[in-house]
Amino acid sequence: MNRWNWKIKRMSKNITLKELAKELKCSIGLISKWENAERNMSHDKAEKYKNYIEEK
């Protein structure tokens, strides 16, 4: 699944960027830029992002 699809899935589950940033211990901006393919984040954080959305 590409980043855009993950963003749509996150939004459909009403998971906020603030909630994710707190869980991943990173900035809201990093997640936003990653979702919009403007920046990369570590493989570990990307996996945590995906797992958090899947589990919610």
PyMOL Python script that loads the backbone (N, CA, C, O; Angstrom):
from pymol import cmd

cmd.read_pdbstr("""\
ATOM      1  N   MET A   1       0.857  -1.172   0.000  1.00  0.00           N
ATOM      2  CA  MET A   1       0.000   0.000   0.000  1.00  0.00           C
ATOM      3  C   MET A   1       0.905   1.237   0.000  1.00  0.00           C
ATOM      4  O   MET A   1       1.894   1.288   0.732  1.00  0.00           O
ATOM      5  N   ASN A   2       0.565   2.217  -0.813  1.00  0.00           N
ATOM      6  CA  ASN A   2       1.388   3.419  -0.841  1.00  0.00           C
ATOM      7  C   ASN A   2       0.997   4.403   0.274  1.00  0.00           C
ATOM      8  O   ASN A   2       0.003   4.208   0.974  1.00  0.00           O
ATOM      9  N   ARG A   3       1.790   5.445   0.416  1.00  0.00           N
ATOM     10  CA  ARG A   3       1.586   6.398   1.513  1.00  0.00           C
ATOM     11  C   ARG A   3       0.217   7.060   1.471  1.00  0.00           C
ATOM     12  O   ARG A   3      -0.415   7.263   2.508  1.00  0.00           O
ATOM     13  N   TRP A   4      -0.234   7.392   0.280  1.00  0.00           N
ATOM     14  CA  TRP A   4      -1.543   8.051   0.157  1.00  0.00           C
ATOM     15  C   TRP A   4      -2.649   7.145   0.700  1.00  0.00           C
ATOM     16  O   TRP A   4      -3.550   7.608   1.399  1.00  0.00           O
ATOM     17  N   ASN A   5      -2.576   5.863   0.378  1.00  0.00           N
ATOM     18  CA  ASN A   5      -3.583   4.926   0.872  1.00  0.00           C
ATOM     19  C   ASN A   5      -3.534   4.799   2.390  1.00  0.00           C
ATOM     20  O   ASN A   5      -4.571   4.658   3.038  1.00  0.00           O
ATOM     21  N   TRP A   6      -2.324   4.851   2.958  1.00  0.00           N
ATOM     22  CA  TRP A   6      -2.215   4.804   4.418  1.00  0.00           C
ATOM     23  C   TRP A   6      -2.847   6.051   5.034  1.00  0.00           C
ATOM     24  O   TRP A   6      -3.510   5.971   6.069  1.00  0.00           O
ATOM     25  N   LYS A   7      -2.640   7.191   4.400  1.00  0.00           N
ATOM     26  CA  LYS A   7      -3.234   8.438   4.899  1.00  0.00           C
ATOM     27  C   LYS A   7      -4.761   8.335   4.880  1.00  0.00           C
ATOM     28  O   LYS A   7      -5.422   8.706   5.851  1.00  0.00           O
ATOM     29  N   ILE A   8      -5.312   7.840   3.791  1.00  0.00           N
ATOM     30  CA  ILE A   8      -6.772   7.679   3.677  1.00  0.00           C
ATOM     31  C   ILE A   8      -7.285   6.711   4.745  1.00  0.00           C
ATOM     32  O   ILE A   8      -8.313   6.957   5.375  1.00  0.00           O
ATOM     33  N   LYS A   9      -6.565   5.620   4.938  1.00  0.00           N
ATOM     34  CA  LYS A   9      -6.962   4.639   5.958  1.00  0.00           C
ATOM     35  C   LYS A   9      -6.926   5.268   7.349  1.00  0.00           C
ATOM     36  O   LYS A   9      -7.833   5.064   8.156  1.00  0.00           O
ATOM     37  N   ARG A  10      -5.862   6.040   7.621  1.00  0.00           N
ATOM     38  CA  ARG A  10      -5.750   6.731   8.918  1.00  0.00           C
ATOM     39  C   ARG A  10      -6.935   7.661   9.127  1.00  0.00           C
ATOM     40  O   ARG A  10      -7.561   7.661  10.187  1.00  0.00           O
ATOM     41  N   MET A  11      -7.231   8.442   8.119  1.00  0.00           N
ATOM     42  CA  MET A  11      -8.320   9.409   8.230  1.00  0.00           C
ATOM     43  C   MET A  11      -9.670   8.722   8.371  1.00  0.00           C
ATOM     44  O   MET A  11     -10.537   9.207   9.098  1.00  0.00           O
ATOM     45  N   SER A  12      -9.857   7.606   7.690  1.00  0.00           N
ATOM     46  CA  SER A  12     -11.134   6.887   7.784  1.00  0.00           C
ATOM     47  C   SER A  12     -11.361   6.309   9.185  1.00  0.00           C
ATOM     48  O   SER A  12     -12.498   6.082   9.599  1.00  0.00           O
ATOM     49  N   LYS A  13     -10.263   6.076   9.902  1.00  0.00           N
ATOM     50  CA  LYS A  13     -10.362   5.565  11.272  1.00  0.00           C
ATOM     51  C   LYS A  13     -10.321   6.684  12.306  1.00  0.00           C
ATOM     52  O   LYS A  13     -10.261   6.426  13.508  1.00  0.00           O
ATOM     53  N   ASN A  14     -10.353   7.927  11.832  1.00  0.00           N
ATOM     54  CA  ASN A  14     -10.340   9.115  12.701  1.00  0.00           C
ATOM     55  C   ASN A  14      -9.122   9.164  13.615  1.00  0.00           C
ATOM     56  O   ASN A  14      -9.218   9.574  14.772  1.00  0.00           O
ATOM     57  N   ILE A  15      -7.982   8.746  13.088  1.00  0.00           N
ATOM     58  CA  ILE A  15      -6.724   8.832  13.827  1.00  0.00           C
ATOM     59  C   ILE A  15      -6.059  10.149  13.428  1.00  0.00           C
ATOM     60  O   ILE A  15      -5.803  10.392  12.249  1.00  0.00           O
ATOM     61  N   THR A  16      -5.786  10.982  14.407  1.00  0.00           N
ATOM     62  CA  THR A  16      -5.199  12.291  14.115  1.00  0.00           C
ATOM     63  C   THR A  16      -3.683  12.212  13.992  1.00  0.00           C
ATOM     64  O   THR A  16      -3.046  11.276  14.474  1.00  0.00           O
ATOM     65  N   LEU A  17      -3.125  13.227  13.330  1.00  0.00           N
ATOM     66  CA  LEU A  17      -1.670  13.328  13.253  1.00  0.00           C
ATOM     67  C   LEU A  17      -1.081  13.503  14.648  1.00  0.00           C
ATOM     68  O   LEU A  17      -0.013  12.969  14.946  1.00  0.00           O
ATOM     69  N   LYS A  18      -1.771  14.244  15.494  1.00  0.00           N
ATOM     70  CA  LYS A  18      -1.296  14.477  16.862  1.00  0.00           C
ATOM     71  C   LYS A  18      -1.213  13.157  17.631  1.00  0.00           C
ATOM     72  O   LYS A  18      -0.236  12.904  18.336  1.00  0.00           O
ATOM     73  N   GLU A  19      -2.218  12.337  17.495  1.00  0.00           N
ATOM     74  CA  GLU A  19      -2.258  11.027  18.157  1.00  0.00           C
ATOM     75  C   GLU A  19      -1.097  10.147  17.672  1.00  0.00           C
ATOM     76  O   GLU A  19      -0.410   9.511  18.471  1.00  0.00           O
ATOM     77  N   LEU A  20      -0.895  10.124  16.361  1.00  0.00           N
ATOM     78  CA  LEU A  20       0.184   9.328  15.792  1.00  0.00           C
ATOM     79  C   LEU A  20       1.545   9.847  16.216  1.00  0.00           C
ATOM     80  O   LEU A  20       2.434   9.062  16.546  1.00  0.00           O
ATOM     81  N   ALA A  21       1.717  11.160  16.212  1.00  0.00           N
ATOM     82  CA  ALA A  21       2.998  11.755  16.601  1.00  0.00           C
ATOM     83  C   ALA A  21       3.348  11.384  18.038  1.00  0.00           C
ATOM     84  O   ALA A  21       4.503  11.096  18.350  1.00  0.00           O
ATOM     85  N   LYS A  22       2.357  11.392  18.893  1.00  0.00           N
ATOM     86  CA  LYS A  22       2.588  11.019  20.288  1.00  0.00           C
ATOM     87  C   LYS A  22       2.994   9.551  20.384  1.00  0.00           C
ATOM     88  O   LYS A  22       3.913   9.206  21.127  1.00  0.00           O
ATOM     89  N   GLU A  23       2.326   8.706  19.649  1.00  0.00           N
ATOM     90  CA  GLU A  23       2.616   7.271  19.665  1.00  0.00           C
ATOM     91  C   GLU A  23       3.998   6.964  19.090  1.00  0.00           C
ATOM     92  O   GLU A  23       4.720   6.119  19.621  1.00  0.00           O
ATOM     93  N   LEU A  24       4.365   7.647  18.007  1.00  0.00           N
ATOM     94  CA  LEU A  24       5.639   7.387  17.332  1.00  0.00           C
ATOM     95  C   LEU A  24       6.797   8.199  17.903  1.00  0.00           C
ATOM     96  O   LEU A  24       7.955   7.991  17.541  1.00  0.00           O
ATOM     97  N   LYS A  25       6.468   9.132  18.804  1.00  0.00           N
ATOM     98  CA  LYS A  25       7.481  10.014  19.403  1.00  0.00           C
ATOM     99  C   LYS A  25       8.237  10.801  18.328  1.00  0.00           C
ATOM    100  O   LYS A  25       9.467  10.804  18.273  1.00  0.00           O
ATOM    101  N   CYS A  26       7.448  11.469  17.475  1.00  0.00           N
ATOM    102  CA  CYS A  26       8.022  12.321  16.439  1.00  0.00           C
ATOM    103  C   CYS A  26       7.080  13.504  16.220  1.00  0.00           C
ATOM    104  O   CYS A  26       6.048  13.614  16.881  1.00  0.00           O
ATOM    105  N   SER A  27       7.434  14.367  15.310  1.00  0.00           N
ATOM    106  CA  SER A  27       6.613  15.562  15.080  1.00  0.00           C
ATOM    107  C   SER A  27       5.434  15.274  14.146  1.00  0.00           C
ATOM    108  O   SER A  27       5.455  14.345  13.338  1.00  0.00           O
ATOM    109  N   ILE A  28       4.423  16.099  14.294  1.00  0.00           N
ATOM    110  CA  ILE A  28       3.266  16.037  13.404  1.00  0.00           C
ATOM    111  C   ILE A  28       3.728  16.315  11.973  1.00  0.00           C
ATOM    112  O   ILE A  28       3.272  15.674  11.026  1.00  0.00           O
ATOM    113  N   GLY A  29       4.637  17.277  11.832  1.00  0.00           N
ATOM    114  CA  GLY A  29       5.141  17.648  10.514  1.00  0.00           C
ATOM    115  C   GLY A  29       5.809  16.495   9.790  1.00  0.00           C
ATOM    116  O   GLY A  29       5.628  16.329   8.583  1.00  0.00           O
ATOM    117  N   LEU A  30       6.580  15.696  10.516  1.00  0.00           N
ATOM    118  CA  LEU A  30       7.249  14.553   9.892  1.00  0.00           C
ATOM    119  C   LEU A  30       6.228  13.589   9.308  1.00  0.00           C
ATOM    120  O   LEU A  30       6.378  13.132   8.175  1.00  0.00           O
ATOM    121  N   ILE A  31       5.203  13.283  10.067  1.00  0.00           N
ATOM    122  CA  ILE A  31       4.186  12.343   9.592  1.00  0.00           C
ATOM    123  C   ILE A  31       3.445  12.927   8.393  1.00  0.00           C
ATOM    124  O   ILE A  31       3.218  12.233   7.402  1.00  0.00           O
ATOM    125  N   SER A  32       3.073  14.181   8.481  1.00  0.00           N
ATOM    126  CA  SER A  32       2.378  14.834   7.379  1.00  0.00           C
ATOM    127  C   SER A  32       3.217  14.824   6.109  1.00  0.00           C
ATOM    128  O   SER A  32       2.725  14.488   5.032  1.00  0.00           O
ATOM    129  N   LYS A  33       4.471  15.190   6.241  1.00  0.00           N
ATOM    130  CA  LYS A  33       5.355  15.215   5.069  1.00  0.00           C
ATOM    131  C   LYS A  33       5.595  13.813   4.521  1.00  0.00           C
ATOM    132  O   LYS A  33       5.704  13.636   3.308  1.00  0.00           O
ATOM    133  N   TRP A  34       5.679  12.822   5.394  1.00  0.00           N
ATOM    134  CA  TRP A  34       5.853  11.443   4.946  1.00  0.00           C
ATOM    135  C   TRP A  34       4.622  10.992   4.163  1.00  0.00           C
ATOM    136  O   TRP A  34       4.749  10.397   3.093  1.00  0.00           O
ATOM    137  N   GLU A  35       3.432  11.275   4.694  1.00  0.00           N
ATOM    138  CA  GLU A  35       2.195  10.882   4.015  1.00  0.00           C
ATOM    139  C   GLU A  35       2.076  11.528   2.636  1.00  0.00           C
ATOM    140  O   GLU A  35       1.514  10.939   1.713  1.00  0.00           O
ATOM    141  N   ASN A  36       2.606  12.732   2.505  1.00  0.00           N
ATOM    142  CA  ASN A  36       2.527  13.459   1.241  1.00  0.00           C
ATOM    143  C   ASN A  36       3.774  13.279   0.377  1.00  0.00           C
ATOM    144  O   ASN A  36       3.970  14.010  -0.594  1.00  0.00           O
ATOM    145  N   ALA A  37       4.611  12.310   0.729  1.00  0.00           N
ATOM    146  CA  ALA A  37       5.823  11.952  -0.022  1.00  0.00           C
ATOM    147  C   ALA A  37       6.792  13.123  -0.177  1.00  0.00           C
ATOM    148  O   ALA A  37       7.474  13.246  -1.194  1.00  0.00           O
ATOM    149  N   GLU A  38       6.844  13.977   0.838  1.00  0.00           N
ATOM    150  CA  GLU A  38       7.769  15.104   0.819  1.00  0.00           C
ATOM    151  C   GLU A  38       9.026  14.816   1.634  1.00  0.00           C
ATOM    152  O   GLU A  38      10.023  15.530   1.529  1.00  0.00           O
ATOM    153  N   ARG A  39       8.968  13.769   2.440  1.00  0.00           N
ATOM    154  CA  ARG A  39      10.079  13.425   3.319  1.00  0.00           C
ATOM    155  C   ARG A  39      10.009  11.943   3.659  1.00  0.00           C
ATOM    156  O   ARG A  39       8.938  11.337   3.620  1.00  0.00           O
ATOM    157  N   ASN A  40      11.140  11.375   3.987  1.00  0.00           N
ATOM    158  CA  ASN A  40      11.175   9.980   4.418  1.00  0.00           C
ATOM    159  C   ASN A  40      11.281   9.914   5.934  1.00  0.00           C
ATOM    160  O   ASN A  40      11.726  10.866   6.575  1.00  0.00           O
ATOM    161  N   MET A  41      10.875   8.798   6.496  1.00  0.00           N
ATOM    162  CA  MET A  41      11.134   8.547   7.907  1.00  0.00           C
ATOM    163  C   MET A  41      11.740   7.160   8.014  1.00  0.00           C
ATOM    164  O   MET A  41      11.680   6.372   7.070  1.00  0.00           O
ATOM    165  N   SER A  42      12.313   6.871   9.145  1.00  0.00           N
ATOM    166  CA  SER A  42      13.010   5.595   9.310  1.00  0.00           C
ATOM    167  C   SER A  42      12.051   4.427   9.078  1.00  0.00           C
ATOM    168  O   SER A  42      10.838   4.542   9.256  1.00  0.00           O
ATOM    169  N   HIS A  43      12.626   3.330   8.685  1.00  0.00           N
ATOM    170  CA  HIS A  43      11.843   2.119   8.436  1.00  0.00           C
ATOM    171  C   HIS A  43      11.071   1.718   9.694  1.00  0.00           C
ATOM    172  O   HIS A  43       9.910   1.315   9.615  1.00  0.00           O
ATOM    173  N   ASP A  44      11.722   1.832  10.858  1.00  0.00           N
ATOM    174  CA  ASP A  44      11.064   1.468  12.124  1.00  0.00           C
ATOM    175  C   ASP A  44       9.834   2.323  12.383  1.00  0.00           C
ATOM    176  O   ASP A  44       8.782   1.807  12.760  1.00  0.00           O
ATOM    177  N   LYS A  45       9.964   3.637  12.180  1.00  0.00           N
ATOM    178  CA  LYS A  45       8.821   4.529  12.405  1.00  0.00           C
ATOM    179  C   LYS A  45       7.708   4.253  11.401  1.00  0.00           C
ATOM    180  O   LYS A  45       6.530   4.283  11.756  1.00  0.00           O
ATOM    181  N   ALA A  46       8.072   3.987  10.160  1.00  0.00           N
ATOM    182  CA  ALA A  46       7.064   3.689   9.145  1.00  0.00           C
ATOM    183  C   ALA A  46       6.308   2.408   9.514  1.00  0.00           C
ATOM    184  O   ALA A  46       5.091   2.333   9.341  1.00  0.00           O
ATOM    185  N   GLU A  47       7.015   1.419  10.012  1.00  0.00           N
ATOM    186  CA  GLU A  47       6.364   0.176  10.431  1.00  0.00           C
ATOM    187  C   GLU A  47       5.453   0.414  11.635  1.00  0.00           C
ATOM    188  O   GLU A  47       4.350  -0.130  11.689  1.00  0.00           O
ATOM    189  N   LYS A  48       5.898   1.215  12.595  1.00  0.00           N
ATOM    190  CA  LYS A  48       5.065   1.544  13.757  1.00  0.00           C
ATOM    191  C   LYS A  48       3.804   2.281  13.313  1.00  0.00           C
ATOM    192  O   LYS A  48       2.708   2.023  13.810  1.00  0.00           O
ATOM    193  N   TYR A  49       3.984   3.202  12.369  1.00  0.00           N
ATOM    194  CA  TYR A  49       2.850   3.957  11.800  1.00  0.00           C
ATOM    195  C   TYR A  49       1.815   2.981  11.235  1.00  0.00           C
ATOM    196  O   TYR A  49       0.632   3.052  11.567  1.00  0.00           O
ATOM    197  N   LYS A  50       2.271   2.086  10.393  1.00  0.00           N
ATOM    198  CA  LYS A  50       1.374   1.124   9.750  1.00  0.00           C
ATOM    199  C   LYS A  50       0.706   0.198  10.763  1.00  0.00           C
ATOM    200  O   LYS A  50      -0.494  -0.060  10.676  1.00  0.00           O
ATOM    201  N   ASN A  51       1.478  -0.295  11.713  1.00  0.00           N
ATOM    202  CA  ASN A  51       0.928  -1.192  12.739  1.00  0.00           C
ATOM    203  C   ASN A  51      -0.116  -0.498  13.584  1.00  0.00           C
ATOM    204  O   ASN A  51      -1.154  -1.079  13.901  1.00  0.00           O
ATOM    205  N   TYR A  52       0.156   0.759  13.955  1.00  0.00           N
ATOM    206  CA  TYR A  52      -0.796   1.508  14.782  1.00  0.00           C
ATOM    207  C   TYR A  52      -2.135   1.664  14.050  1.00  0.00           C
ATOM    208  O   TYR A  52      -3.202   1.479  14.637  1.00  0.00           O
ATOM    209  N   ILE A  53      -2.061   2.004  12.778  1.00  0.00           N
ATOM    210  CA  ILE A  53      -3.288   2.187  11.993  1.00  0.00           C
ATOM    211  C   ILE A  53      -4.017   0.856  11.822  1.00  0.00           C
ATOM    212  O   ILE A  53      -5.243   0.808  11.922  1.00  0.00           O
ATOM    213  N   GLU A  54      -3.293  -0.203  11.569  1.00  0.00           N
ATOM    214  CA  GLU A  54      -3.927  -1.521  11.416  1.00  0.00           C
ATOM    215  C   GLU A  54      -4.616  -1.974  12.694  1.00  0.00           C
ATOM    216  O   GLU A  54      -5.685  -2.581  12.633  1.00  0.00           O
ATOM    217  N   GLU A  55      -4.027  -1.691  13.845  1.00  0.00           N
ATOM    218  CA  GLU A  55      -4.556  -2.161  15.125  1.00  0.00           C
ATOM    219  C   GLU A  55      -5.750  -1.355  15.609  1.00  0.00           C
ATOM    220  O   GLU A  55      -6.550  -1.857  16.399  1.00  0.00           O
ATOM    221  N   LYS A  56      -5.882  -0.141  15.163  1.00  0.00           N
ATOM    222  CA  LYS A  56      -6.991   0.716  15.623  1.00  0.00           C
ATOM    223  C   LYS A  56      -8.299   0.314  15.003  1.00  0.00           C
ATOM    224  O   LYS A  56      -9.329   0.928  15.280  1.00  0.00           O
TER     225      LYS A  56
END
""", "prot")
cmd.dss("prot")
cmd.show_as("cartoon", "prot")
cmd.util.cbc("prot")
cmd.orient("prot")
